């Protein structure tokens, strides 16, 4: 599978947002997925990376997928092993939530410019899901003002997929709020305000039954804030699945990712957003 990589403007560290495109030969009317990772996340165009797995699978289903990895001080997460805190401090020390939002803004703008005319499906994980809501609701002004930058109006988003996002971290996970980006989150009100302003064909919110970061009600509050008719938004609980959607009942598995892709594809087909006559290479 051909993967094309390029960079858009970043607002921290190396000042680059890495973009990896899959499935660019898809039918011209097929949707473009722009995928946003969670806080301190890394994306790589390999199957072992969950985002790479998702993008490859989506491309095989006849869609275009773009992975967007935010700006940072360094990109060698693998050298830190399982030491998540050391990685976060080394790569993101000094980065703010506003910078992360503007990185995602830049990624969405560049990806859609590379594929004009395609409906955009914005898929965000955890913090990336909250940023996806902010972009879809076009509530980015306060963040650009914080950075003193002027950006074009946000790209229109046709649909949202949100995985493992909530408006309040569990008490037992609250020490994470001292880490870079998370230490400047501020009020969740801006997410709810953005959610109330979205104009979308549909929205899907996926919640892992064993999510150790957000409780179910925290995710449901975001879901309820989305200004869509009940038939145009769906809340799906994946039993036994962790926050990162990597395990089922503690056992490593790609089934949560496959399930989310399957439900998303079915919804796209229901709303006739699949592109006419595309080849289903991996179906």
C-alpha positions as CSV (number, residue, x, y, z in Angstrom):
1,X,0.0,0.0,0.0
2,X,1.3,3.4,-1.0
3,X,1.7,5.9,1.9
4,X,2.4,9.6,1.2
5,X,3.9,11.7,4.0
6,X,4.2,15.4,4.4
7,X,4.2,18.1,7.1
8,X,1.9,21.0,8.0
9,X,2.6,23.9,10.3
10,X,3.1,23.0,13.9
11,X,3.0,25.4,16.9
12,X,5.5,23.8,19.3
13,X,8.9,22.2,19.4
14,X,9.9,21.2,15.9
15,X,7.0,23.2,14.5
16,X,5.8,20.4,12.3
17,X,2.7,18.2,12.2
18,X,3.4,14.9,10.4
19,X,0.7,13.8,8.0
20,X,0.6,10.3,6.6
21,X,-2.0,9.6,3.8
22,X,-3.4,6.2,2.9
23,X,-5.8,5.2,0.1
24,X,-5.4,8.3,-2.0
25,X,-6.5,6.4,-5.1
26,X,-10.0,6.0,-3.6
27,X,-13.1,7.1,-5.5
28,X,-13.2,10.9,-5.7
29,X,-16.4,11.1,-3.6
30,X,-15.2,8.8,-0.9
31,X,-14.7,10.4,2.5
32,X,-11.4,11.6,3.9
33,X,-10.7,10.5,7.5
34,X,-8.5,12.7,9.5
35,X,-7.3,10.9,12.6
36,X,-6.2,12.6,15.8
37,X,-4.2,10.8,18.5
38,X,-4.6,11.1,22.3
39,X,-2.4,13.2,24.5
40,X,1.3,12.5,24.1
41,X,0.4,9.9,21.4
42,X,2.5,8.8,18.5
43,X,1.5,7.8,15.0
44,X,3.4,5.6,12.7
45,X,2.5,4.1,9.3
46,X,3.0,0.5,10.5
47,X,0.5,-2.2,11.5
48,X,1.9,-2.4,15.0
49,X,0.8,1.2,15.7
50,X,-3.0,1.2,16.3
51,X,-3.5,4.4,14.2
52,X,-1.5,2.8,11.4
53,X,-3.7,-0.3,11.6
54,X,-6.9,1.9,11.5
55,X,-5.6,3.9,8.5
56,X,-4.6,0.8,6.6
57,X,-7.9,-0.9,7.2
58,X,-9.9,2.2,6.2
59,X,-7.9,2.5,3.0
60,X,-8.6,-1.1,2.3
61,X,-12.3,-0.3,2.6
62,X,-12.1,2.3,-0.1
63,X,-11.6,5.5,2.0
64,X,-8.8,8.0,2.3
65,X,-7.2,8.2,5.7
66,X,-4.8,10.8,7.1
67,X,-2.8,10.3,10.4
68,X,-1.9,13.6,12.0
69,X,0.9,13.5,14.6
70,X,1.3,16.7,16.5
71,X,4.4,18.9,17.0
72,X,6.8,18.0,19.8
73,X,10.4,18.3,20.9
74,X,11.4,14.7,19.9
75,X,9.7,11.7,18.2
76,X,11.5,8.7,19.6
77,X,8.8,7.4,22.0
78,X,10.0,3.8,21.5
79,X,13.3,4.6,23.3
80,X,11.4,5.3,26.5
81,X,9.8,1.9,26.7
82,X,6.9,1.9,29.1
83,X,8.0,5.1,30.9
84,X,5.1,7.2,29.8
85,X,5.8,10.1,32.2
86,X,9.5,10.5,31.1
87,X,8.3,10.5,27.5
88,X,5.7,13.1,28.1
89,X,8.1,15.4,29.9
90,X,10.9,15.0,27.3
91,X,8.8,15.4,24.2
92,X,6.1,17.9,25.4
93,X,7.5,20.0,28.2
94,X,6.1,23.5,27.8
95,X,3.4,22.5,25.3
96,X,0.0,23.9,26.0
97,X,-3.5,22.7,25.1
98,X,-3.9,25.7,22.8
99,X,-0.8,24.6,20.8
100,X,-2.3,21.0,20.5
101,X,-5.6,22.4,19.2
102,X,-3.8,24.6,16.7
103,X,-1.7,21.6,15.5
104,X,-4.9,19.7,14.9
105,X,-6.4,22.8,13.1
106,X,-3.4,22.9,10.8
107,X,-3.6,19.1,10.1
108,X,-7.3,19.3,9.2
109,X,-6.7,22.3,7.0
110,X,-3.8,20.8,5.1
111,X,-5.4,17.3,4.7
112,X,-8.6,18.8,3.3
113,X,-6.6,21.0,1.0
114,X,-4.8,17.9,-0.3
115,X,-8.2,16.3,-1.0
116,X,-10.7,19.1,-1.9
117,X,-14.3,18.2,-2.3
118,X,-14.2,15.0,-0.1
119,X,-16.5,14.9,2.9
120,X,-14.3,15.0,6.0
121,X,-14.8,12.5,8.9
122,X,-12.8,13.6,11.9
123,X,-11.8,10.7,14.2
124,X,-10.3,11.6,17.6
125,X,-9.0,9.4,20.4
126,X,-9.2,10.6,24.1
127,X,-8.0,14.2,24.1
128,X,-8.0,14.1,20.3
129,X,-11.7,13.4,20.5
130,X,-12.3,16.5,22.5
131,X,-10.2,18.5,20.0
132,X,-12.2,17.0,17.2
133,X,-15.4,18.3,18.8
134,X,-13.8,21.8,19.2
135,X,-12.8,21.8,15.5
136,X,-16.2,20.5,14.3
137,X,-18.0,23.2,16.4
138,X,-15.5,25.8,15.1
139,X,-14.7,27.0,18.6
140,X,-11.0,27.6,17.9
141,X,-10.8,31.4,18.4
142,X,-9.8,31.4,22.0
143,X,-6.9,29.1,21.2
144,X,-5.5,31.1,18.2
145,X,-5.7,34.2,20.3
146,X,-3.7,32.6,23.1
147,X,-0.9,31.9,20.6
148,X,-1.3,35.2,18.8
149,X,-1.9,33.6,15.4
150,X,-4.4,34.2,12.7
151,X,-5.7,31.1,10.9
152,X,-8.3,30.6,8.2
153,X,-11.8,29.6,9.2
154,X,-11.9,25.9,10.3
155,X,-12.6,23.3,7.6
156,X,-16.2,22.0,7.5
157,X,-16.5,18.5,9.1
158,X,-19.2,16.2,7.8
159,X,-19.0,13.5,10.6
160,X,-17.4,12.9,13.9
161,X,-16.1,9.6,15.4
162,X,-15.0,10.0,19.1
163,X,-13.2,7.2,20.9
164,X,-12.6,7.2,24.6
165,X,-13.3,10.9,25.4
166,X,-14.9,12.4,28.4
167,X,-15.1,15.8,30.1
168,X,-13.6,14.9,33.4
169,X,-10.8,12.5,34.3
170,X,-11.3,9.9,37.0
171,X,-10.0,10.9,40.4
172,X,-7.6,8.0,40.4
173,X,-6.1,9.2,37.1
174,X,-5.9,12.9,38.1
175,X,-2.1,12.9,38.5
176,X,-2.0,13.0,34.7
177,X,-3.3,16.5,34.8
178,X,0.2,17.7,36.0
179,X,1.7,16.6,32.7
180,X,2.3,18.9,29.7
181,X,-0.7,19.8,27.6
182,X,-3.1,18.4,30.3
183,X,-1.8,21.0,32.8
184,X,-3.4,23.8,30.7
185,X,-6.7,22.2,29.8
186,X,-8.9,24.7,31.6
187,X,-12.7,24.3,31.8
188,X,-14.5,21.6,29.8
189,X,-17.2,24.1,29.1
190,X,-15.6,25.0,25.7
191,X,-16.0,21.4,24.6
192,X,-19.7,21.4,25.5
193,X,-20.1,24.8,23.8
194,X,-18.5,23.5,20.7
195,X,-20.6,20.4,20.8
196,X,-23.7,22.5,20.9
197,X,-22.7,24.2,17.6
198,X,-21.8,21.2,15.4
199,X,-23.6,20.7,12.1
200,X,-22.9,17.1,11.1
201,X,-24.4,14.2,9.1
202,X,-23.7,12.0,12.2
203,X,-21.5,11.4,15.2
204,X,-20.4,8.2,16.8
205,X,-19.0,8.0,20.4
206,X,-17.2,4.8,21.4
207,X,-16.6,4.0,25.1
208,X,-14.6,1.1,26.5
209,X,-16.3,-0.7,29.3
210,X,-13.0,-0.9,31.2
211,X,-11.9,2.7,30.5
212,X,-9.5,3.6,33.3
213,X,-9.3,7.3,32.4
214,X,-13.0,8.4,32.0
215,X,-16.1,7.0,33.5
216,X,-19.2,6.4,31.4
217,X,-21.1,9.4,32.5
218,X,-18.2,11.7,31.6
219,X,-18.4,10.4,28.1
220,X,-22.2,10.6,28.0
221,X,-22.1,14.3,28.9
222,X,-20.0,15.0,25.8
223,X,-22.4,12.9,23.8
224,X,-25.5,14.7,25.1
225,X,-24.0,18.0,24.3
226,X,-23.7,17.2,20.6
227,X,-26.5,19.2,18.9
228,X,-27.8,16.4,16.7
229,X,-31.1,14.6,16.6
230,X,-31.0,11.3,18.4
231,X,-31.0,9.3,15.2
232,X,-27.9,11.1,14.0
233,X,-25.7,10.3,17.0
234,X,-24.9,7.0,18.6
235,X,-23.2,5.9,21.8
236,X,-21.6,2.5,21.7
237,X,-20.1,0.7,24.7
238,X,-17.5,-1.9,23.9
239,X,-17.6,-4.4,26.8
240,X,-14.3,-5.3,28.5
241,X,-12.3,-2.8,26.4
242,X,-9.7,-0.4,27.9
243,X,-9.2,3.3,27.4
244,X,-6.7,2.8,24.5
245,X,-8.9,0.3,22.7
246,X,-6.0,-2.2,22.7
247,X,-7.2,-4.9,25.0
248,X,-10.4,-6.9,25.7
249,X,-10.6,-8.1,29.3
250,X,-6.9,-7.4,29.7
251,X,-5.9,-9.4,26.7
252,X,-4.2,-7.6,23.7
253,X,-6.6,-7.5,20.7
254,X,-7.3,-5.6,17.6
255,X,-11.0,-6.5,17.8
256,X,-12.0,-3.1,19.4
257,X,-10.4,-1.3,16.5
258,X,-12.1,-3.6,14.0
259,X,-15.5,-3.2,15.7
260,X,-15.3,0.6,15.6
261,X,-14.3,0.6,11.9
262,X,-17.2,-1.8,11.1
263,X,-19.8,0.4,12.9
264,X,-18.4,3.5,11.3
265,X,-18.5,1.9,7.8
266,X,-22.1,0.8,8.3
267,X,-23.0,4.4,9.4
268,X,-21.3,5.9,6.4
269,X,-23.2,3.5,4.1
270,X,-26.5,4.4,5.8
271,X,-25.8,8.1,5.0
272,X,-24.5,7.3,1.5
273,X,-21.1,8.7,2.3
274,X,-19.0,5.9,0.9
275,X,-18.3,7.1,-2.6
276,X,-19.9,5.5,-5.6
277,X,-18.4,2.4,-7.0
278,X,-15.2,2.3,-4.9
279,X,-13.2,-0.9,-4.9
280,X,-13.5,-2.8,-1.6
281,X,-10.0,-4.1,-1.6
282,X,-9.9,-5.5,1.9
283,X,-13.6,-6.2,2.5
